[in-house]
Amino acid sequence: KRHSITYLTGTASFIDPQTIKIKPENKDEMIITGDVILIATGSSPYRAPIFPFEDPRVFDSDTILNLKELPSSILIAGGGVIGCEYACMFSALGIDVSLVEGREKLLSFMDPEVADSLTRCMRNMGIKLYLKEEIQSVEANNQIETLLKNGHLIQTEALLTATGRNGNTHDLNLENIGLKSGKRGQLEVNQSYQTTCPNIYAVGDVIGFPALASTSMEQARVAMVHAFDLEYKTELAHVLPYGIYTIPECSMAGATEEFLNKENIDYVVGRATYQSNSRGQIIGDQEGFLKLIFCKEDMKLLGVHVIGEAASELVHVGLTALLTGAGADLFIQTCYNYPTLSEMYKYATYDALGERNKTSKIAAE
């Protein structure tokens, strides 16, 4: 309303690259045209055929929001971001949670120390983790009976699937504009978020990873700047933050140790714990920590990884440093409010400098 945008509700499909048909509920179809079209239709939970979704006790990450009453127990299929977030929320509500994940570790894209710490915290919450396990069958009887391939049977009152998402492209009639979607309904785009049809752009979940609200909005800005040749934002930031809203929160920006090892980049790590930070002691966070990764040669910041209270906020200090190419001096010279969690940046940097001195002495000897 503030920008005088005409908002139309209905199911849209392409007639040609400039023309869209809109079918509202209980109304006549409408035809609209546009020189530029942006596809931002999002995604929907992938529903694997192994799960009996016809049973009202079996949910995906959308339908779980319609839960009328809390079950006493629930099995979550999938240990990605969505699966871990829901597992923590349900466990905090006193529900008996089991989580099955086919990979060896949870959230393998994250720093291993952070992922391992989260795994430990989840187990301490009482969440039963079945890692490196696959589901063989699911039957809806008096309870939901989930049989793992190792023969273990898990009985719960409810089941939530979190096994990936499909791009919402199936109703768009993409064949009318010469576009093809991938296996999971996702569209391919170039650096300006332009599809192979030059006047049609796509952003957000419908193009796949990272599929975050923050990045999706930035992608749309870049796309429209390109489409209308505006002098504004011409590319996405070269470093993006990731926030995982588990209990505790996890967040990261920049490089991981695994990546730096593959690239043969010499680095040094500094850590600071919530437990040794005054604000961390006040809020009672005994598990959280901040991990900074610096280039060993010039102490330029390469990566920031956080687990603990307000991690998704705390990471922004490091994110800004990464975007500006700053390093250890920034954190050493900055005077932070006391007591604050941000102060951990200074002490993690001191830790990294100390570690650098140790390794330099050992190398000299």
C-alpha positions in Angstrom: 0.0 0.0 0.0 2.8 2.4 0.9 4.3 1.9 -2.6 1.0 1.9 -4.4 1.5 -1.7 -5.6 -1.4 -3.6 -7.1 -1.8 -6.8 -5.2 -3.6 -9.7 -6.9 -4.4 -13.1 -5.3 -4.7 -16.3 -7.2 -2.9 -19.1 -9.0 -0.6 -17.7 -11.7 0.6 -19.4 -14.9 2.4 -18.3 -18.0 0.7 -17.8 -21.4 3.9 -16.4 -23.0 7.0 -14.6 -21.6 5.1 -11.3 -21.1 1.6 -12.6 -20.2 0.3 -14.3 -17.1 -3.1 -15.8 -16.4 -4.3 -15.5 -12.8 -7.1 -17.8 -11.4 -8.5 -16.4 -8.2 -10.8 -18.5 -6.0 -14.5 -18.2 -6.9 -13.7 -15.4 -9.5 -13.1 -15.1 -13.2 -9.7 -15.5 -14.6 -7.6 -12.4 -15.2 -4.8 -11.7 -17.7 -1.9 -9.4 -16.9 1.2 -8.5 -18.9 4.6 -7.2 -17.9 7.9 -6.4 -19.7 9.7 -7.9 -16.7 8.5 -10.8 -14.6 10.0 -12.0 -11.3 9.3 -15.5 -10.1 9.4 -15.6 -6.3 7.0 -18.5 -5.7 9.0 -20.1 -2.9 9.0 -23.8 -2.1 7.0 -26.5 -0.4 7.9 -29.5 1.7 9.0 -32.5 -0.3 6.7 -35.4 0.5 8.4 -38.8 0.1 6.0 -41.6 -0.9 7.2 -43.7 2.1 5.2 -41.5 4.5 1.4 -42.0 5.0 0.4 -38.4 4.8 -3.3 -39.4 4.6 -3.0 -40.0 8.4 -3.7 -36.8 10.4 -0.8 -37.6 12.7 1.8 -37.4 9.9 2.9 -33.8 9.2 5.3 -31.9 7.0 6.9 -28.6 8.1 3.9 -26.6 6.8 1.0 -28.7 8.1 2.7 -29.0 11.5 1.6 -25.4 12.1 -2.0 -26.6 12.2 -1.3 -28.9 15.1 -4.3 -28.7 17.4 -2.7 -30.3 20.5 0.8 -31.5 21.5 1.5 -35.2 21.1 3.4 -36.9 23.9 6.0 -38.2 21.4 7.1 -37.4 17.9 9.6 -38.7 15.3 11.3 -36.2 13.0 12.6 -37.6 9.7 15.5 -35.4 8.6 18.3 -33.7 10.5 18.7 -30.6 8.4 18.0 -27.1 9.6 14.2 -27.5 9.7 14.4 -30.9 11.4 16.8 -29.7 14.1 14.9 -26.5 14.8 11.6 -28.4 15.3 13.3 -31.1 17.3 14.6 -28.5 19.8 11.3 -26.6 20.0 9.3 -29.8 20.6 11.7 -31.1 23.2 11.6 -27.7 25.0 7.8 -28.2 25.2 8.3 -31.5 27.0 7.6 -33.8 24.1 9.6 -37.0 23.7 11.5 -36.4 20.4 13.3 -38.9 18.2 15.2 -37.7 15.1 16.4 -39.9 12.2 19.1 -38.6 9.9 20.8 -40.5 7.1 24.1 -38.6 7.4 26.8 -39.2 10.0 26.5 -35.7 11.4 23.9 -33.0 11.9 24.2 -29.9 9.8 27.4 -31.0 8.1 27.8 -27.6 6.3 28.5 -25.9 9.6 31.8 -25.8 11.6 32.3 -29.3 13.1 32.9 -27.9 16.6 29.6 -26.0 16.5 27.7 -29.0 15.0 29.2 -31.3 17.6 28.3 -28.9 20.4 24.7 -28.6 19.1 24.5 -32.4 18.9 25.6 -32.7 22.5 23.1 -30.1 23.6 20.3 -31.8 21.8 21.1 -35.1 23.4 21.3 -33.4 26.8 17.7 -32.1 26.1 16.6 -35.7 25.9 16.3 -35.8 22.1 17.1 -39.3 20.8 19.3 -39.0 17.7 19.5 -41.9 15.2 22.4 -40.8 12.9 23.6 -42.6 9.8 20.2 -44.4 9.8 17.5 -44.8 7.2 13.8 -45.3 7.4 12.6 -48.5 5.8 8.8 -48.2 6.3 6.2 -46.2 8.2 2.8 -47.7 9.3 0.0 -45.8 10.9 -1.6 -48.1 13.5 -2.5 -47.3 17.1 0.7 -45.4 17.0 3.0 -44.3 14.1 5.4 -47.2 13.7 8.7 -46.3 12.0 11.0 -49.2 11.1 14.6 -48.4 10.5 16.7 -50.4 8.0 18.8 -51.7 11.0 15.6 -53.3 12.3 14.9 -50.9 15.1 11.2 -50.0 15.5 10.3 -46.5 16.9 6.7 -45.9 18.0 5.4 -42.3 18.4 2.1 -40.4 18.5 3.1 -38.2 15.6 5.6 -38.0 12.8 7.1 -34.9 11.1 9.0 -35.1 7.8 11.7 -32.6 7.1 13.4 -34.2 4.1 13.9 -31.2 1.8 11.8 -28.9 -0.3 10.4 -28.5 -3.8 10.4 -25.3 -5.8 6.8 -24.1 -6.4 6.9 -24.2 -10.2 4.5 -27.1 -11.1 1.5 -24.7 -11.8 3.4 -22.1 -13.7 3.2 -23.7 -17.2 6.9 -23.2 -17.7 6.7 -25.0 -21.0 4.9 -22.0 -22.5 8.0 -19.9 -22.0 10.6 -22.5 -22.7 11.9 -22.9 -19.2 12.6 -26.3 -17.5 12.8 -26.8 -13.8 15.2 -29.3 -12.0 14.3 -32.5 -10.3 13.0 -30.7 -7.2 11.2 -28.0 -9.3 14.0 -25.4 -8.9 15.0 -22.9 -11.6 18.5 -22.1 -12.9 19.6 -18.4 -13.0 22.7 -16.4 -13.8 24.5 -14.0 -11.4 21.8 -11.4 -12.0 19.1 -14.0 -11.2 18.0 -14.0 -14.8 16.6 -17.2 -16.3 17.3 -18.3 -19.9 14.2 -16.3 -20.8 15.8 -12.8 -20.6 12.9 -10.8 -19.3 12.1 -13.4 -16.6 14.0 -13.5 -13.3 13.7 -15.9 -10.3 14.8 -15.5 -6.7 14.5 -17.1 -3.3 13.6 -20.7 -2.4 12.5 -21.4 -6.0 16.2 -21.3 -7.1 17.5 -23.4 -4.2 20.3 -22.9 -1.8 20.7 -20.9 0.4 16.9 -20.4 0.5 16.9 -17.9 3.4 14.6 -15.0 3.8 17.5 -12.6 4.2 19.3 -13.7 1.0 16.0 -13.9 -1.0 15.2 -10.3 -0.4 18.7 -9.3 -1.4 18.5 -11.5 -4.6 15.3 -9.7 -5.6 16.9 -6.3 -5.2 19.9 -7.4 -7.4 17.5 -8.8 -10.0 15.4 -5.7 -10.3 18.4 -3.4 -10.4 19.6 -5.5 -13.4 16.2 -5.6 -15.0 15.6 -1.8 -14.9 19.3 -0.8 -15.2 19.3 1.0 -11.8 22.3 2.4 -10.1 21.9 0.6 -6.8 22.8 -3.0 -5.7 24.4 -4.9 -8.6 25.5 -8.0 -6.7 24.9 -10.0 -3.6 27.3 -9.6 -0.7 30.3 -11.9 -1.1 29.8 -13.2 2.5 26.4 -14.3 3.8 25.3 -15.1 7.3 23.5 -18.3 8.2 21.3 -18.5 11.3 20.0 -21.8 12.7 17.3 -21.3 15.3 17.8 -24.4 17.3 18.3 -24.4 21.1 20.9 -23.1 21.4 21.1 -20.9 18.3 23.9 -21.4 15.8 25.2 -18.9 13.3 28.1 -18.6 10.9 29.7 -16.4 8.3 32.7 -16.9 6.1 35.1 -19.8 5.9 35.2 -23.1 7.9 38.4 -24.9 8.9 37.5 -27.7 6.5 37.4 -25.2 3.5 40.7 -23.6 4.5 42.4 -26.9 4.8 41.2 -27.9 1.3 42.5 -24.6 0.0 45.9 -25.0 1.8 45.4 -21.6 3.6 47.4 -21.3 6.8 45.1 -20.1 9.6 44.8 -19.6 13.3 41.8 -20.1 15.5 40.7 -18.1 18.6 37.9 -19.0 21.0 35.9 -17.3 23.7 33.2 -19.0 25.8 30.0 -17.6 27.2 30.9 -19.1 30.5 34.0 -16.9 30.8 32.1 -13.8 29.6 30.2 -11.7 32.2 27.1 -11.3 30.2 27.2 -15.0 29.4 27.3 -15.7 33.1 24.4 -13.4 33.8 22.2 -15.2 31.2 23.4 -18.6 32.4 24.7 -19.9 29.1 27.3 -22.6 30.0 27.6 -24.2 26.5 28.0 -21.3 24.1 31.2 -20.1 22.4 32.5 -17.8 19.7 35.1 -19.1 17.3 37.1 -16.8 15.0 39.4 -18.0 12.2 42.1 -15.6 11.0 44.7 -15.8 8.2 47.9 -16.7 10.1 50.1 -14.4 8.0 48.2 -11.1 8.3 45.5 -11.9 10.9 42.7 -11.0 8.5 39.4 -12.4 9.6 38.3 -15.4 7.5 35.4 -16.9 9.4 33.1 -16.5 12.4 31.2 -19.3 14.1 28.9 -18.9 17.1 26.7 -21.2 19.2 24.7 -19.9 22.1 22.1 -17.3 23.1 21.6 -14.6 20.4 24.1 -16.2 18.1 22.3 -15.0 15.0 22.7 -11.4 16.3 26.2 -11.8 17.6 27.5 -13.1 14.2 26.8 -9.7 12.6 29.8 -8.1 14.2 32.1 -10.6 12.5 30.1 -10.5 9.3 30.7 -6.7 9.0 34.4 -7.3 9.7 34.5 -9.9 6.9 32.8 -7.6 4.4 35.2 -4.8 5.1 38.3 -7.0 5.0 39.2 -6.2 8.7 41.3 -8.3 11.0 42.5 -8.7 14.5 43.3 -5.0 15.0 39.7 -4.1 14.7 38.7 -6.2 17.6 41.7 -5.3 19.7 41.3 -1.6 19.3 37.5 -1.5 19.7 36.1 -0.8 23.2 32.9 -2.8 23.7 30.2 -2.2 26.3 30.5 -4.2 29.5 29.0 -6.6 30.2 28.1 -7.7 26.6 28.4 -10.8 24.5 30.1 -8.7 21.8 33.1 -8.4 24.1 33.9 -12.0 23.3 35.3 -10.8 19.9 38.1 -9.1 21.8 39.0 -12.1 23.9 38.7 -14.6 21.0 41.1 -12.4 19.1 43.6 -12.4 22.0 43.3 -16.2 22.1 44.1 -16.4 18.4 47.1 -14.0 18.7 48.4 -16.2 21.6 47.9 -19.3 19.5 49.8 -17.7 16.6 52.7 -16.8 18.9 52.9 -20.4 20.2 52.9 -22.0 16.8 55.5 -19.4 15.5 57.8 -20.3 18.4 57.4 -24.0 17.8 58.2 -23.5 14.1 61.3 -21.4 15.0 62.6 -24.0 17.3 
